[in-house]
Each structure stands twice: as structure tokens, then as C-alpha cells.
Amino acid sequence: MTDDPSSSGEKRPALIPATPPGIHRAAELLRAGRLVAFPTETVYGLGGDATDDRAVAAIFAAKGRPQFNPLIAHLPDLATAQRWAIFNDRAYELAQQFWPGPLTMVLPRPANSALSLLVSAGLDSVAIRVPGHPLAQSLLKAAGIPIAAPSANRSGAVSPTTPHHVLESLGERVDGIVTGGKCQVGLESTVIDLTGPEPVILRPGAVLPEEMERLIGPIRVSAGDPTAPKAPGQLESHYAPNASVRLNAPSAEADEAFLTFGPDRFVFGGATRLNLSLQGDLDEAAANLFSHLRQLDQSGAPRIAVMPIPDEGLGVAINDRLRRAAAPRPA
């Protein structure tokens, strides 16, 4: 594999080391309108210059993503983010508490914003986040531009939590991959819509509703409208492996792969079995979810059976991803 994405012959992504020279190189690629995958604490993002229509269009093309599905703009800090979105008191309170971190806020978009309209899918709002991963922070500071970065995988497929997942899913569709190891959280960020009178969670994640309610009061939880999403992760079928997914399975058929949770010595069935967390730890289960789904999908089993996951705390976000993975696929 060549280390130069612009060399002649078949294009291959550059594997960029997570070093200061590597970060500088990745930032140069982004400023030149190229696509670079990089780690965040949630999943690997497919980054492009959020002010460059061509770069943003290239993200949609690389993923095969519908252009009515908005992207998240990533910034290095709150001060910079305030130049790209209109913050109210609630947004400022949440940013002070949870940024940098796995929280995305949907906020009004300034009338004179230089962000590509494709980032907002034509809406008058913008989804914005300050990631907590040190490599993401370094890259955003070095690039000096807002970076649009959905998950670095084909649209609707299982999200990537390692560089190998990105390479496997996107291959030559990305110009560079910052090799930062496995993502710690393993689930995409919580998305909260603050554009209306009532805060609304559009996508559950590692930042829980009760944590935010202590700061800003009652929050409504909604799956949103999958035909007109205001944020990523709202499509009915999403995060899906090639195998079909069967939820709340106490056991598995002989030809099914089996995704288990908690002590499973007396759970039967399954051609291949992986456990999200033997100890029943939801944080560990979230970190393992996408990588385990990928491994079971690669086992060749036509179906993946999934044990029940407690629908509390981080389990709400895990079950959200599993329900979308199990939803009927688009024709």
C-alpha cells in the first residue's frame, strides 16, 4: 500500500501515524479539500472541510449518503464553535459541562455562515460538536477550519471504531486515515436539538438525558422524522450489518451468530458467539458493539441473534443502534 494518496496508479488511502508530523500532514490534506478519516472518542469520522462545497459533496459520495441527511461540524473548542452557530443560554450551559465530549447540539445557523449548505442539508440549523479525543483536538487545531465528519463507513452500515474498519468499509474512497487505535466510547455522540422552545434528544448517546436535565430542565426524547432528519443517525435503517438482526433473543439457532451480554454460561445456541460484556457493564458493551457486530457479520452466518440489553443508562443508546440495525432495509 502506497503512503501517497495522490500517486499514480490505483488510489489507496494514506495510513497517517498519530504523531505531530502526521497530524500536520492530515491537516494539509483537509485544507486541500481531501477526505481524512480520524479517531474521535465515539467512532472514526470521515472528515472534510465544512466550508468547501466540493469537499462536503465528496463526503456524501464516499459514503453513498443521502444529501437530505445533515452532517456534524467539528470544532476544537467552545470559543471557535460560537463563531459557527448561535448559542442560547441552554447551549452554553451544556457546552460548559460536556465539551469537549460526546455531545452534539443542533443550533440555529448564522445567516452569513460560511459553512457549506450541504452540511445543514439546506436547513437553517447546524449540528455542531467539540470532540474530546486528543488526536481529534490536535487535528482540528492544526487544520484551522470546521471539519464535517460523519462516521467513516458506507451509509447505513456498521460504524467504524478502528482504522481497519475504515479501510474495510471505504477503501480508496478516503484519502488518508489517521491511525489512532480503537475508539473509547464506541457509540456516536448524543444529539440534542436546541432550536425550539423545548430541548429534544434526536439521538441517544453517552451523555444521558438526566445528566443534561440537571442543568437545563426537562428534555423530550424523540426519534425524529427519518424522512427529514435534523441530525445524523435518525434514518430508520442504520448501523446495519449484511446479516439480518434478531433482537431480544434468549437463545440462538444453530445457524445464527449470537451477540450476548452478561454471564452467558447457560445460554444456548449460536454458530459463533461474542459477548459485549461478561460483567454486564454497559460502558464496555457500548465500546464493543460495532466491532462485535462486524466480527459476527464476517462469520458468514445469515442472521445475528442479540440477547436483551437493559434499556437504562447507556443501554438506551445501545438499543437505539440495535433497533436501527434490525429495521427493514431500504429496497
Residue frames as qw, qx, qy, qz and C-alpha x, y, z in Angstrom:
[[0.000, 0.889, 0.459, 0.000, 0.00, 0.00, 0.00],
 [0.412, 0.441, -0.028, 0.797, 1.41, 3.33, -1.02],
 [0.313, -0.520, -0.470, 0.640, 1.66, 6.09, 1.53],
 [0.007, -0.251, 0.154, 0.956, 0.81, 8.81, -1.01],
 [0.451, 0.523, 0.658, -0.301, -2.88, 9.28, -1.86],
 [0.399, 0.801, -0.050, -0.444, -2.00, 11.38, -4.93],
 [0.285, -0.412, 0.761, 0.411, 0.45, 8.93, -6.51],
 [0.531, 0.290, -0.506, -0.615, -0.21, 7.47, -9.94],
 [0.303, -0.006, -0.952, -0.038, -1.93, 4.12, -10.37],
 [0.486, -0.556, -0.640, -0.213, -4.73, 2.81, -8.21],
 [0.172, -0.645, 0.238, -0.706, -5.57, 5.21, -5.42],
 [0.655, -0.302, -0.652, 0.232, -5.01, 3.95, -1.87],
 [0.349, -0.907, -0.075, -0.221, -5.58, 5.83, 1.37],
 [0.334, 0.535, -0.562, 0.535, -2.52, 7.06, 3.20],
 [0.724, -0.524, -0.430, 0.131, -2.14, 5.50, 6.64],
 [0.121, 0.749, -0.214, 0.615, -1.12, 8.54, 8.66],
 [0.552, -0.152, -0.667, 0.477, 0.61, 7.98, 12.01],
 [0.364, -0.863, -0.323, -0.136, -0.82, 9.66, 15.10],
 [0.618, -0.257, -0.086, 0.738, 2.27, 11.86, 15.53],
 [0.011, 0.757, 0.090, -0.647, 2.74, 15.64, 15.28],
 [0.002, -0.329, 0.609, 0.722, 4.11, 15.34, 11.69],
 [0.053, 0.306, 0.918, 0.248, 1.22, 13.00, 10.85],
 [0.051, 0.740, 0.553, -0.380, -1.36, 15.42, 12.26],
 [0.002, 0.622, -0.213, -0.753, 0.26, 18.25, 10.25],
 [0.027, -0.087, 0.809, 0.580, 0.02, 16.16, 7.09],
 [0.051, 0.518, 0.854, 0.005, -3.63, 15.24, 7.74],
 [0.034, 0.754, 0.295, -0.586, -4.46, 18.93, 8.30],
 [0.007, -0.434, 0.486, 0.759, -2.81, 19.83, 4.99],
 [0.035, 0.196, 0.904, 0.378, -4.92, 17.22, 3.20],
 [0.031, 0.680, 0.687, -0.256, -8.12, 18.60, 4.77],
 [0.015, 0.713, 0.010, -0.701, -7.25, 22.19, 3.83],
 [0.009, 0.285, -0.682, -0.673, -6.65, 20.98, 0.26],
 [0.675, 0.134, -0.110, -0.718, -10.21, 19.63, 0.07],
 [0.476, 0.162, -0.860, -0.088, -9.30, 15.97, 0.59],
 [0.792, -0.435, -0.140, -0.405, -11.06, 13.46, 2.85],
 [0.264, 0.389, -0.779, 0.415, -9.31, 12.21, 6.00],
 [0.758, -0.462, -0.420, -0.188, -10.68, 9.68, 8.49],
 [0.163, 0.458, -0.581, 0.653, -9.67, 10.32, 12.09],
 [0.433, -0.342, -0.807, 0.212, -10.50, 8.96, 15.53],
 [0.325, -0.560, 0.129, -0.751, -12.83, 10.63, 17.98],
 [0.245, -0.213, 0.811, -0.487, -13.81, 9.27, 21.39],
 [0.745, 0.212, 0.315, -0.548, -17.05, 7.98, 19.79],
 [0.860, 0.280, 0.394, 0.164, -16.25, 6.48, 16.35],
 [0.431, -0.154, 0.401, 0.794, -13.92, 7.26, 13.44],
 [0.340, 0.775, 0.259, -0.466, -15.12, 10.26, 11.45],
 [0.606, 0.362, 0.438, 0.556, -14.79, 10.88, 7.71],
 [0.173, -0.734, -0.147, 0.640, -13.52, 14.45, 7.73],
 [0.442, 0.474, 0.395, 0.651, -13.75, 17.13, 5.06],
 [0.120, -0.035, -0.107, 0.986, -13.59, 20.94, 5.01],
 [0.108, 0.607, 0.747, -0.249, -17.08, 22.01, 6.13],
 [0.139, 0.727, 0.041, -0.671, -16.75, 25.33, 4.26],
 [0.053, 0.374, -0.707, -0.598, -15.92, 23.66, 0.91],
 [0.780, 0.229, 0.096, -0.575, -18.95, 22.52, -1.11],
 [0.695, 0.410, -0.569, -0.162, -16.85, 20.07, -3.14],
 [0.132, 0.302, -0.866, 0.375, -15.26, 18.50, -0.07],
 [0.502, 0.026, 0.580, -0.641, -18.65, 18.09, 1.61],
 [0.798, 0.338, -0.148, -0.476, -20.17, 16.65, -1.57],
 [0.489, 0.418, -0.765, 0.029, -17.25, 14.21, -1.67],
 [0.234, -0.173, 0.808, -0.513, -18.19, 13.00, 1.85],
 [0.727, 0.225, 0.290, -0.580, -21.73, 12.23, 0.70],
 [0.728, 0.470, -0.418, -0.272, -20.40, 10.47, -2.41],
 [0.218, 0.421, -0.855, 0.212, -17.82, 8.42, -0.49],
 [0.319, -0.028, 0.791, -0.522, -20.44, 7.19, 1.97],
 [0.176, -0.300, -0.810, -0.472, -23.29, 6.85, -0.50],
 [0.065, -0.406, -0.641, 0.648, -25.19, 9.06, 1.95],
 [0.129, 0.755, 0.572, 0.292, -28.47, 10.79, 1.04],
 [0.293, 0.279, -0.084, 0.911, -27.95, 14.55, 0.88],
 [0.430, -0.662, -0.209, -0.577, -31.05, 15.26, 2.99],
 [0.815, -0.460, -0.292, 0.196, -29.17, 13.74, 5.96],
 [0.009, -0.956, 0.216, -0.199, -27.21, 16.53, 7.74],
 [0.744, 0.197, -0.432, 0.469, -23.59, 16.29, 8.88],
 [0.548, -0.788, -0.148, 0.237, -21.94, 17.34, 12.15],
 [0.380, 0.783, -0.242, 0.430, -19.41, 20.16, 12.05],
 [0.806, -0.397, -0.242, 0.366, -16.48, 19.57, 14.45],
 [0.111, 0.881, -0.180, 0.424, -14.60, 22.43, 16.15],
 [0.568, 0.207, -0.621, 0.499, -11.68, 22.46, 18.60],
 [0.196, -0.204, -0.605, 0.744, -13.30, 24.49, 21.39],
 [0.063, 0.735, 0.632, -0.237, -16.38, 26.43, 22.51],
 [0.040, -0.686, 0.063, 0.724, -14.98, 29.83, 21.54],
 [0.014, -0.200, 0.705, 0.680, -14.48, 28.67, 17.96],
 [0.059, 0.409, 0.902, 0.124, -17.85, 26.89, 17.87],
 [0.059, 0.718, 0.453, -0.525, -19.63, 30.13, 18.82],
 [0.057, 0.485, -0.360, -0.795, -18.47, 31.63, 15.51],
 [0.158, 0.057, -0.841, -0.514, -20.33, 28.93, 13.54],
 [0.316, -0.503, -0.787, -0.167, -23.64, 28.58, 15.43],
 [0.257, -0.567, 0.062, -0.780, -25.97, 30.75, 17.50],
 [0.401, -0.117, -0.818, 0.395, -25.78, 29.73, 21.17],
 [0.461, -0.682, -0.163, -0.544, -28.53, 30.36, 23.69],
 [0.366, -0.630, 0.530, -0.434, -28.16, 30.03, 27.46],
 [0.934, -0.123, 0.276, -0.188, -29.04, 26.32, 27.43],
 [0.846, 0.466, -0.155, 0.208, -26.47, 25.59, 24.74],
 [0.168, 0.734, -0.477, 0.454, -23.81, 27.49, 26.63],
 [0.647, -0.485, 0.454, -0.374, -24.58, 25.60, 29.87],
 [0.982, 0.079, 0.168, -0.035, -24.34, 22.22, 28.12],
 [0.664, 0.628, -0.265, 0.309, -21.14, 23.18, 26.31],
 [0.140, -0.738, 0.499, -0.432, -19.51, 24.30, 29.55],
 [0.743, -0.345, 0.489, -0.300, -20.32, 20.96, 31.16],
 [0.898, 0.116, 0.425, -0.013, -19.95, 18.38, 28.36],
 [0.683, 0.695, -0.089, 0.210, -17.47, 19.82, 25.84],
 [0.408, 0.352, -0.728, -0.424, -15.04, 18.54, 24.82],
 [0.399, -0.035, 0.865, -0.302, -17.02, 15.31, 24.71],
 [0.086, 0.179, 0.904, 0.378, -19.62, 13.10, 23.03],
 [0.198, 0.674, 0.562, -0.437, -22.42, 15.68, 22.77],
 [0.202, 0.228, 0.495, 0.814, -23.70, 17.24, 19.53],
 [0.152, 0.576, 0.461, -0.658, -26.00, 20.26, 19.65],
 [0.271, 0.526, 0.592, 0.547, -28.34, 21.31, 16.84],
 [0.157, -0.602, -0.244, 0.744, -28.38, 25.11, 16.92],
 [0.433, 0.858, 0.213, -0.173, -29.55, 27.96, 14.68],
 [0.694, 0.144, 0.276, 0.650, -27.19, 28.62, 11.78],
 [0.096, -0.619, -0.020, 0.779, -26.00, 32.24, 11.37],
 [0.584, 0.737, 0.243, -0.237, -27.42, 33.95, 8.29],
 [0.345, 0.849, -0.384, -0.111, -23.95, 34.78, 6.95],
 [0.768, -0.387, 0.505, 0.074, -22.38, 31.40, 7.75],
 [0.288, 0.635, -0.630, -0.340, -19.54, 30.23, 5.52],
 [0.496, -0.089, 0.860, -0.078, -20.43, 26.59, 6.22],
 [0.164, 0.005, -0.783, -0.600, -21.48, 24.71, 3.10],
 [0.645, -0.064, 0.069, -0.758, -25.26, 24.46, 2.88],
 [0.738, 0.090, -0.645, -0.175, -24.76, 20.74, 2.24],
 [0.204, 0.147, -0.792, 0.556, -23.58, 20.35, 5.86],
 [0.332, 0.116, 0.503, -0.790, -27.01, 21.51, 7.06],
 [0.205, 0.326, 0.893, 0.233, -28.90, 19.71, 4.25],
 [0.024, -0.481, -0.426, -0.766, -30.47, 23.09, 3.41],
 [0.435, -0.718, -0.537, 0.080, -31.86, 23.61, 6.93],
 [0.018, 0.839, -0.129, 0.528, -31.47, 26.84, 8.92],
 [0.714, -0.646, 0.254, -0.092, -29.80, 24.84, 11.72],
 [0.519, 0.567, -0.626, 0.129, -26.40, 23.22, 12.14],
 [0.915, -0.390, -0.101, 0.033, -25.25, 20.21, 14.18],
 [0.265, 0.773, -0.435, 0.378, -22.03, 21.06, 15.99],
 [0.896, -0.421, -0.108, 0.088, -19.63, 19.26, 18.35],
 [0.046, 0.800, -0.567, 0.192, -16.31, 19.72, 20.13],
 [0.922, -0.025, -0.386, -0.002, -14.83, 16.18, 20.33],
 [0.576, -0.767, 0.268, -0.089, -12.82, 15.08, 23.34],
 [0.943, 0.043, 0.103, 0.312, -10.29, 12.76, 21.68],
 [0.356, -0.731, 0.225, 0.537, -6.80, 14.34, 21.90],
 [0.431, 0.005, 0.633, 0.643, -5.96, 13.39, 18.29],
 [0.171, 0.738, 0.585, 0.288, -9.19, 14.95, 17.04],
 [0.229, -0.919, -0.129, 0.293, -8.44, 18.06, 19.08],
 [0.439, -0.477, 0.415, 0.638, -4.93, 18.30, 17.63],
 [0.374, 0.287, 0.682, 0.560, -6.17, 17.81, 14.07],
 [0.059, 0.864, 0.487, 0.110, -8.92, 20.43, 14.38],
 [0.291, -0.859, 0.057, 0.416, -6.47, 22.97, 15.80],
 [0.447, -0.283, 0.553, 0.643, -3.90, 22.23, 13.09],
 [0.319, 0.481, 0.685, 0.445, -6.47, 22.42, 10.28],
 [0.052, -0.266, -0.130, 0.954, -7.93, 25.73, 11.46],
 [0.415, -0.049, -0.428, -0.802, -11.25, 25.05, 9.70],
 [0.710, -0.059, 0.448, -0.540, -14.54, 23.44, 10.76],
 [0.102, 0.225, -0.931, -0.269, -14.49, 19.76, 9.79],
 [0.808, 0.005, -0.032, -0.589, -17.65, 17.97, 8.70],
 [0.146, 0.348, -0.924, 0.062, -17.26, 14.37, 9.85],
 [0.874, -0.139, -0.024, -0.464, -19.93, 11.67, 9.77],
 [0.772, -0.332, 0.540, 0.033, -18.90, 8.14, 10.69],
 [0.149, 0.612, -0.650, -0.426, -16.24, 6.82, 8.30],
 [0.390, 0.072, 0.917, 0.053, -18.22, 3.97, 6.74],
 [0.106, -0.251, -0.691, -0.670, -20.67, 3.35, 3.92],
 [0.414, -0.200, 0.119, -0.880, -24.05, 4.91, 4.68],
 [0.833, -0.189, -0.110, -0.508, -26.31, 2.73, 6.81],
 [0.806, 0.122, -0.555, 0.165, -23.57, 0.21, 7.64],
 [0.738, -0.562, -0.257, 0.271, -21.91, -0.59, 10.97],
 [0.000, 0.977, -0.179, 0.115, -19.91, 2.36, 12.29],
 [0.759, 0.339, -0.401, 0.385, -16.08, 2.10, 12.48],
 [0.567, -0.819, 0.078, -0.042, -14.17, 2.04, 15.76],
 [0.676, -0.410, 0.402, 0.462, -10.69, 1.14, 14.40],
 [0.132, 0.619, -0.453, -0.629, -8.60, 2.23, 11.38],
 [0.147, -0.044, 0.942, 0.299, -9.05, -1.25, 9.89],
 [0.307, 0.585, 0.709, -0.245, -12.84, -0.80, 9.93],
 [0.236, 0.782, -0.043, -0.575, -12.45, 2.42, 7.92],
 [0.011, 0.450, -0.752, -0.482, -10.17, 0.77, 5.39],
 [0.233, 0.177, 0.955, 0.046, -12.53, -2.18, 5.12],
 [0.287, 0.681, 0.601, -0.303, -15.62, -0.03, 4.55],
 [0.262, 0.896, 0.027, -0.356, -14.33, 2.89, 2.47],
 [0.809, 0.109, 0.342, 0.465, -11.03, 1.71, 0.96],
 [0.443, 0.142, 0.270, 0.843, -9.96, 4.04, -1.85],
 [0.047, -0.811, -0.453, -0.367, -12.84, 6.45, -1.18],
 [0.421, -0.896, -0.019, 0.142, -10.81, 8.16, 1.56],
 [0.479, 0.777, -0.310, 0.266, -7.50, 9.97, 1.00],
 [0.264, 0.427, -0.693, 0.517, -5.97, 9.38, 4.44],
 [0.749, -0.521, -0.378, -0.158, -6.63, 7.58, 7.72],
 [0.080, -0.665, 0.545, -0.504, -5.12, 8.82, 10.99],
 [0.727, -0.074, -0.682, 0.024, -4.25, 5.59, 12.79],
 [0.206, -0.538, 0.403, -0.712, -5.31, 6.31, 16.36],
 [0.030, 0.036, -0.945, 0.323, -6.27, 2.87, 17.67],
 [0.203, -0.494, -0.833, -0.148, -9.68, 1.83, 18.99],
 [0.222, -0.540, -0.060, -0.810, -12.29, 4.43, 19.96],
 [0.027, 0.104, -0.775, 0.622, -13.04, 4.54, 23.69],
 [0.508, 0.139, 0.378, -0.762, -16.80, 5.21, 23.75],
 [0.197, 0.022, 0.941, 0.274, -17.71, 3.23, 20.63],
 [0.199, 0.688, 0.697, 0.017, -21.14, 4.85, 20.04],
 [0.224, 0.524, 0.229, 0.789, -21.87, 8.06, 18.18],
 [0.060, 0.044, -0.388, 0.919, -22.49, 11.23, 20.18],
 [0.080, 0.637, 0.687, -0.341, -25.75, 12.18, 21.84],
 [0.113, 0.293, 0.353, 0.881, -27.59, 14.71, 19.65],
 [0.032, -0.627, -0.613, 0.480, -29.82, 17.34, 21.27],
 [0.183, 0.574, 0.432, 0.671, -31.90, 19.86, 19.31],
 [0.242, -0.512, -0.407, 0.716, -31.94, 23.29, 20.95],
 [0.087, 0.166, 0.391, 0.901, -33.54, 25.24, 18.10],
 [0.365, -0.561, -0.536, -0.515, -37.06, 25.23, 19.57],
 [0.411, -0.649, 0.195, -0.610, -38.67, 26.16, 22.88],
 [0.877, -0.359, 0.260, -0.185, -38.26, 22.59, 24.17],
 [0.021, -0.587, 0.793, 0.162, -34.92, 20.69, 24.12],
 [0.937, 0.161, 0.064, -0.303, -35.27, 17.41, 22.21],
 [0.417, -0.442, 0.758, 0.235, -32.87, 14.46, 22.08],
 [0.701, 0.496, -0.253, -0.446, -32.70, 13.29, 18.47],
 [0.799, 0.253, -0.540, 0.078, -30.12, 10.53, 19.03],
 [0.728, -0.672, 0.120, -0.061, -29.20, 8.94, 22.36],
 [0.641, 0.518, -0.449, 0.346, -25.55, 8.50, 23.25],
 [0.611, -0.049, -0.579, 0.537, -23.04, 8.57, 26.09],
 [0.057, -0.086, 0.318, -0.943, -24.32, 11.87, 27.53],
 [0.100, -0.418, -0.902, 0.031, -27.57, 10.85, 29.22],
 [0.156, -0.687, -0.391, -0.592, -30.81, 12.90, 29.36],
 [0.586, -0.740, -0.319, 0.085, -30.82, 13.00, 33.16],
 [0.603, -0.234, -0.021, 0.762, -27.32, 14.48, 33.17],
 [0.160, 0.302, 0.284, 0.896, -28.45, 17.34, 30.93],
 [0.348, -0.706, -0.500, -0.360, -31.78, 17.85, 32.68],
 [0.579, -0.567, -0.324, 0.489, -29.92, 18.75, 35.88],
 [0.335, -0.188, 0.117, 0.916, -28.57, 21.77, 34.01],
 [0.123, -0.005, -0.354, -0.927, -31.34, 22.88, 31.63],
 [0.570, 0.123, 0.381, -0.717, -34.56, 21.28, 32.89],
 [0.772, 0.223, 0.565, -0.191, -36.95, 18.86, 31.15],
 [0.099, 0.439, -0.687, -0.570, -35.86, 17.29, 27.85],
 [0.854, 0.265, 0.199, -0.402, -38.07, 15.39, 25.43],
 [0.365, -0.298, 0.815, 0.336, -36.70, 12.29, 23.69],
 [0.709, 0.550, 0.145, -0.417, -37.70, 11.80, 20.06],
 [0.715, 0.020, 0.570, 0.404, -36.53, 9.60, 17.18],
 [0.066, 0.509, -0.280, -0.812, -37.33, 12.48, 14.83],
 [0.754, 0.531, 0.153, -0.355, -38.60, 12.16, 11.28],
 [0.671, -0.202, 0.581, 0.414, -36.49, 9.67, 9.26],
 [0.544, 0.614, 0.455, 0.347, -37.70, 11.28, 6.02],
 [0.175, 0.859, -0.016, 0.481, -36.50, 14.74, 7.06],
 [0.748, -0.389, -0.317, 0.434, -33.76, 14.33, 9.69],
 [0.059, -0.982, 0.089, -0.153, -32.30, 17.34, 11.53],
 [0.288, -0.713, 0.639, -0.033, -29.23, 15.35, 12.60],
 [0.435, 0.332, -0.821, -0.164, -27.35, 12.14, 11.73],
 [0.048, 0.061, -0.951, 0.300, -28.46, 8.72, 12.97],
 [0.484, 0.202, 0.416, -0.742, -32.21, 9.25, 12.52],
 [0.546, 0.211, -0.603, -0.543, -32.77, 7.06, 9.45],
 [0.872, -0.218, 0.118, -0.422, -34.99, 4.08, 10.28],
 [0.979, 0.041, 0.013, 0.199, -32.47, 1.54, 8.95],
 [0.142, 0.875, -0.397, 0.239, -28.95, 2.37, 10.07],
 [0.306, -0.601, 0.711, -0.201, -25.82, 0.79, 11.59],
 [0.929, 0.086, 0.174, -0.315, -26.76, -2.42, 9.78],
 [0.367, -0.378, 0.802, 0.282, -24.54, -5.46, 9.11],
 [0.374, 0.177, -0.695, -0.587, -25.09, -7.59, 5.99],
 [0.226, -0.223, -0.944, 0.091, -26.70, -10.32, 8.11],
 [0.424, -0.618, -0.328, -0.574, -30.23, -9.73, 9.36],
 [0.076, 0.248, -0.657, 0.708, -30.55, -8.94, 13.07],
 [0.582, -0.494, -0.589, -0.267, -32.98, -10.56, 15.54],
 [0.066, -0.521, 0.416, -0.742, -33.39, -8.72, 18.84],
 [0.590, -0.355, 0.399, -0.605, -34.26, -9.84, 22.39],
 [0.812, 0.158, -0.536, -0.168, -33.19, -13.41, 21.70],
 [0.688, -0.585, 0.370, -0.217, -32.86, -15.64, 24.81],
 [0.714, -0.190, 0.618, 0.268, -31.11, -18.24, 22.65],
 [0.276, 0.605, -0.453, -0.594, -29.81, -18.60, 19.09],
 [0.936, 0.293, 0.078, -0.180, -30.50, -21.05, 16.30],
 [0.835, -0.204, 0.340, 0.381, -27.66, -23.30, 15.17],
 [0.591, 0.429, 0.309, 0.609, -27.03, -21.21, 12.02],
 [0.055, -0.958, -0.122, -0.252, -27.21, -17.82, 13.77],
 [0.427, 0.281, -0.431, 0.743, -24.31, -15.81, 15.15],
 [0.497, -0.716, -0.489, 0.014, -25.07, -14.79, 18.74],
 [0.167, 0.520, -0.268, 0.793, -24.34, -11.44, 20.39],
 [0.602, -0.529, -0.587, 0.111, -24.64, -11.95, 24.14],
 [0.054, -0.672, 0.231, -0.702, -24.48, -9.72, 27.22],
 [0.593, -0.538, 0.383, -0.460, -23.64, -10.57, 30.81],
 [0.356, -0.303, 0.882, -0.057, -22.82, -14.04, 32.18],
 [0.710, 0.316, -0.253, -0.576, -23.82, -16.45, 29.42],
 [0.122, -0.312, 0.942, -0.026, -22.66, -19.90, 30.58],
 [0.362, 0.270, 0.867, -0.211, -26.21, -21.25, 30.44],
 [0.497, 0.621, -0.002, -0.606, -27.26, -19.50, 27.23],
 [0.680, 0.038, 0.701, 0.213, -27.56, -21.93, 24.33],
 [0.631, 0.668, 0.384, 0.090, -27.11, -21.87, 20.57],
 [0.123, 0.936, -0.215, -0.250, -25.22, -19.87, 18.03],
 [0.889, 0.362, -0.052, 0.278, -22.71, -20.91, 15.40],
 [0.482, 0.290, -0.263, 0.784, -20.43, -18.10, 16.60],
 [0.414, -0.819, -0.397, 0.023, -20.74, -16.17, 19.85],
 [0.364, 0.320, -0.258, 0.836, -19.33, -12.89, 21.11],
 [0.379, -0.697, -0.553, 0.254, -20.13, -11.25, 24.45],
 [0.116, 0.841, 0.061, 0.524, -20.47, -7.47, 24.72],
 [0.085, -0.593, 0.540, -0.590, -19.58, -7.59, 28.42],
 [0.569, -0.134, -0.805, 0.103, -19.37, -10.69, 30.61],
 [0.198, -0.180, -0.596, 0.757, -19.72, -8.43, 33.67],
 [0.024, 0.763, 0.643, 0.068, -22.85, -6.74, 32.30],
 [0.253, -0.541, -0.037, 0.801, -21.04, -3.38, 32.05],
 [0.470, 0.789, 0.390, -0.062, -22.91, -1.07, 29.67],
 [0.020, 0.883, -0.332, -0.332, -19.85, 1.13, 29.06],
 [0.351, -0.335, 0.817, 0.310, -17.86, -1.92, 27.95],
 [0.531, 0.440, 0.723, 0.029, -20.82, -3.13, 25.87],
 [0.337, 0.901, 0.111, -0.250, -21.06, 0.21, 24.05],
 [0.092, -0.745, 0.563, 0.346, -17.35, 0.22, 23.27],
 [0.353, -0.159, 0.894, 0.225, -17.61, -3.33, 21.84],
 [0.616, 0.476, 0.467, -0.419, -20.93, -3.06, 19.99],
 [0.580, 0.718, -0.177, -0.343, -19.86, -2.12, 16.48],
 [0.113, 0.566, -0.809, -0.110, -16.67, -4.18, 16.43],
 [0.414, -0.012, 0.886, -0.208, -18.54, -7.27, 17.66],
 [0.667, 0.552, 0.304, -0.399, -21.31, -6.78, 15.08],
 [0.422, 0.712, -0.482, -0.286, -18.64, -6.60, 12.38],
 [0.086, -0.388, 0.917, -0.019, -16.93, -9.78, 13.56],
 [0.539, 0.214, 0.760, -0.294, -20.19, -11.71, 13.73],
 [0.608, 0.672, 0.025, -0.423, -21.17, -10.42, 10.30],
 [0.308, 0.656, -0.660, -0.202, -17.88, -11.73, 8.91],
 [0.469, -0.208, 0.842, -0.166, -18.57, -15.19, 10.33],
 [0.193, 0.045, -0.801, -0.564, -20.83, -15.91, 7.36],
 [0.108, 0.393, 0.852, -0.327, -23.96, -16.52, 9.45],
 [0.034, 0.501, 0.564, 0.656, -27.11, -15.29, 7.66],
 [0.396, -0.789, -0.263, -0.389, -28.57, -13.87, 10.89],
 [0.274, 0.251, -0.595, 0.713, -27.32, -12.36, 14.13],
 [0.535, -0.655, -0.518, -0.128, -29.35, -13.01, 17.27],
 [0.144, 0.472, -0.364, 0.790, -28.94, -10.44, 20.06],
 [0.385, -0.405, -0.747, 0.361, -29.64, -11.00, 23.75],
 [0.173, -0.909, -0.327, -0.194, -31.72, -8.37, 25.56],
 [0.418, 0.212, -0.283, 0.837, -29.77, -5.31, 26.73],
 [0.185, -0.627, -0.571, 0.497, -31.06, -3.36, 29.77],
 [0.206, 0.691, 0.365, 0.589, -32.87, -0.27, 28.44],
 [0.403, -0.896, -0.139, 0.126, -31.40, 2.11, 31.00],
 [0.409, -0.702, 0.324, 0.485, -28.45, 4.48, 31.09],
 [0.049, 0.526, -0.632, -0.568, -26.13, 3.84, 28.15],
 [0.351, 0.177, 0.916, 0.081, -28.29, 0.82, 27.28],
 [0.417, 0.733, 0.352, -0.407, -30.82, 3.23, 25.76],
 [0.236, 0.750, -0.424, -0.450, -28.25, 4.29, 23.16],
 [0.187, -0.247, 0.929, 0.204, -27.11, 0.69, 22.57],
 [0.414, 0.409, 0.801, -0.143, -30.72, -0.42, 21.98],
 [0.374, 0.781, 0.038, -0.498, -31.33, 2.53, 19.66],
 [0.130, 0.580, -0.691, -0.411, -28.44, 1.36, 17.44],
 [0.237, -0.014, 0.970, 0.044, -29.61, -2.27, 17.59],
 [0.471, 0.573, 0.563, -0.366, -33.21, -1.39, 16.65],
 [0.387, 0.768, -0.209, -0.466, -32.00, 0.54, 13.63],
 [0.029, -0.428, 0.866, 0.256, -29.66, -2.32, 12.70],
 [0.289, 0.182, 0.937, -0.080, -32.64, -4.70, 12.82],
 [0.440, 0.558, 0.224, -0.667, -35.05, -2.43, 10.91],
 [0.757, 0.484, 0.428, 0.100, -36.24, -3.39, 7.41],
 [0.442, -0.280, 0.369, 0.768, -33.60, -2.45, 4.83],
 [0.378, 0.620, -0.062, -0.685, -34.33, 0.07, 2.07],
 [0.844, 0.378, 0.380, -0.002, -35.29, -1.60, -1.18]]
